Amino acid sequence: MNILTEIHRAHGIKTQGKTIHRTAVRGVILRGRNLLMIYSSNVDDYKFPGGGLDEGESHEAALRREVQEECGMSLARVGDEIGAVVEYNIPIEKDYDAFKMTSHYYQCEVEDGFGAQKLDGYERELGFKPVWVDIEEAIQSNKSLLHCDRIPEWLRREIFALEYLKQNLFNNKE
């Protein structure tokens, strides 16, 4: 696993203490300079389709499920892992020192056409919609939210991933 970066969502997290781990997968789906992203109409941000693994679920199975739920699209192919972003936060649970989430980013391809989404309650509340967006537009839109009072917890992770992709995937295609 190639760790691209570590992000601390809060100060004073005891990363060496008793830790709750969560594993997530994110699909990087390209069409030219556009990416398939989940746009939140209530926040005006973009995130990669994906989410946490269910118990016993493989990375590929979770990616297929999450892209189907969030985008209403089927994956034609799950490619190589691009890398992972590790995030630390203060846990909700009292007996733990840290919450650690590792998000694995995979290059994927989808079959054409959006179908019906199967969103969780919070995803519906945030107005999640799948969209094809230029990488620069997604970066700028997400960065414009950094100075807001309440930003999505995933915003810094997704900005990092977008900038990493721009530098390492898109610059190689120009």
N, C-alpha and C positions, 0 to 999 in steps of 0.2 A: 504494500500500500504506500503510495506516494503522498505524504502529508504536504499540502500546499501552504497552509498557514494555520495558526491557532488564534482564536478570538476569545477574549475575556469580556463577557457581557456586563460584568460588575467588578468592582474593586474588592480585594481581600478574599478572593476565593481560594480555599485550601485545596489546590489541585492534586496534592499528594495524599490527601486524607481519604476517608471512606466515600466512595463515588458511585453514583447511579449512572449507568451507561445506557445510551440510546443510539441505535444505528439507523441512519436514513439513507435513501438513494435519491438522486436527482438526475433527470434526463436532460441532456444537452442535444437539442434537435435543431439542426441547421438547414436552411434553404438560402443559399447565397450568403448575403450579409444579414439575413433575418434569422431570428431564433423563435422557436415556439415557447412562449412564456405564459404564465398565469398573471393576468392583470387584475388588480383590485380597484374597482370603480369607486369604492369608498375611501381608499387611502391614496390612490394614484401611484402605486408602485408595481413593479414586475418581479416575479419570482419564478424559478425553474420548477416545472412540474415534478412532483415527487413527494416523498414523505417517509414515515417510519416503517420499519419492518415489523410485521406481526410475528409472534413467536413461531419459530421453525420455518419461517419464510426465507427463501433465497433472495439475493439481490435482484436477480432477473425477474422473478415472480412479483416482487414488490414493485419494481419499475413498471411492469406491464399493468398491474392493478392500479397503481397511482395515476399513470397517464390515462388509462381508461376512465377512472373516476373523475379526474380534474379536467380533462380535455375532451372526453368522449371519443378518443382515438385509440386505435390499436397500434402497437409497436410492430413494425416489420422486422426490425433487427435491433439487438442490444450489442453494441460494440465494446471496445476496450474502455477500461476505467481511465479517466483523465487524471484524477487525483481526488484527495479528500480534504475537507475543511473540518477542523476540530473546534468546537465551541464549548466554553465553560460558563456555567452560571451558578448562582446560589440555588440550592435545591429547595423545593417546597417541603419535602419530607424532613422532619426534625432530626432524625438519627444520622444524617449524611452531611458531609462537608462540601461536596461538589456535585453538580450535574454536568455530565460530559456527553455531548452529542457529536457523533462523527457522521458527516454527510459525504457520501461517495458520489462523485459526478461521472456519469457514463455518456459517451457519445452514442446516440440512438437515431434510428430512422423510423418514421411513422407511415402508415398507409394514409392515403388521401381521404379527406372529409371529416368534419366534426360531427359527432353524434351527441347523444344526451349525456349530460354530466350527472354524477352521483356525489354531490357535495355534502360534507359535514355541515352542521349548523353554523359554526363560526365562519366557514368558507362561504356559505350563502350570505351571511351578514356582511362580509367584506366585499361582496359582489364579484367573486372570482369568475373570470371569463378567459378562455384560451384565445390568444392572439399571436399572429406573426408580427414581430417588431424588429426594427433595425437595432443592432447592438448598441450603437451610439445613443439612440433615443432612450433605450432602457437604462443605460448608465446615467445619463443626464437626469432623467425623471427620478430615479432612485436617489441620486446625490442631492437633488433639490429638497428632499425630505429630511436630510440629516439634522437640520436645525429646528425641526418641529418639536413640540413638546412630547408627543407620544408617537414613536416610530415603531413599525413592526419589528419584533425581535430578530427576524431573519434579514433585515435590511443590510447590515454591514457584511454579512456572509455573501449575500447575492451581489452586492457591489464588488466585493473582492473577486468572486467567480467571474463576473462579467468582464472586469478589467483583465483578469488572467487570460480568459479566452480571447479577448481582443488582441492582446500582446502575443499569445502563443499559437492560436489557431488562425485568426483572421489576418494577421500580418504576414503569415506564410502563404496566404491565398492571393495576396494583392500583387 
